[in-house]
C-alpha cells in the first residue's frame, strides 16, 4: 500500500494548504528574468508531502498561491529522493554505543 493510499484525506483540499503548482518552462524563464537566478530562491524539500503529491522533481519551480496574497510565492524543489534498500530498513542497530 502506498503512502498516498494510507492517507485518510486529500492534502490539496485542506483549508490550510495553499495551492501549489509546478510552473511551466516558459513561466520559469520569465520568473528568472524578473527575480534572478534560481539559486537565490527559497527552497522546498523533495520530501515535502505536497511536493510529492504534485509530482515535482528537484530543480522544478513551484508557485504557491495564497488566497490572502496578491503576489505568488515561489520555491525551488531541492534534494534527491533517498532510496533505502529493504534490508537496511529491517536491520537492527543494537551494536551502536549511545553512551559515548
N, C-alpha and C positions, 0 to 999 in steps of 0.2 A: 504494500500500500504506500503510495507516495505521500509526501508532506501535504500536498495540496488536497488530497483526498481525506487526510486526517483532520484538517481544519473544519470547524463547525460553522464558520461564517466566511463571507467574502470580504477580504481586506479592502478591496477597492470601493466597496459600498459603505464602509464605516464612516460615520459622520465626522470623525476627527482626522481622517486621512484625505489630504488634498489630492486633486487629480495629478497623476504622473504620466507623462507622455515622452516617448523616445522621439527626439526631433529628427527630421529628415536631413540628408546631407546638405541640401540647399540652405535650409534654415540654420544649420550648424555653421556653414561658411559665413552667413550674414551675422550671426552672433559673434563669431570670432573677429570679423571686421569691426564690429561695433565696440566690443569689450576687450579684445586682446586674446592672446594665446590661451588654450585650454589649461595649460599647466598652472595658471593663476586662478582658475575657477575652484570653488569649493568642491569637495569630493563626496561621493556616496559609495558605500561598500557594495561589492558584488553579493555579499551575504545578506544585505538588507532584504526583508521579506517582500517589499513592494518591487524592488529591482528584479527579484526572482520571478515574481508574479507577472510582470510585463515582459519578461524575457530579454532584458538588457544585457549587453556584454561589456567587458572592460573597454574603455575608450568611447563608449556611447555618451551622448549628451542628453540629459533628461530635463524637460521643462516641468516645473511644479507650479500648478495654477491654484492659488488660494483664493477663495471667494471674497475675502476682505482686502485683497490687494489688487492694484491696477497693473503693476509690473510683475511678470512671472519671475520665478526663481529658477536658476539653472544649476545643475550638479553634473559632474563628470563621474562616470562609473569607474571605479578603480579596484584593483585586486585580481587575483587569479583564483578561480574555484579550486579548492583543495580536495583532491580525491584521496580518501583514506581506504586502503585495502581492507577487506572484510576481516582478515586475520589480525590486523593491527587493532581493529575495534574490539575484538574479543580478548586480546592479550591482557593479562593482569600485570600490573606494575608493583608487585609485592616486594621486590628487591631494592626499591628506592629508599634511601636513608633520608627521612624527613626531619631528623633531629640535628643534622649538620655535623 
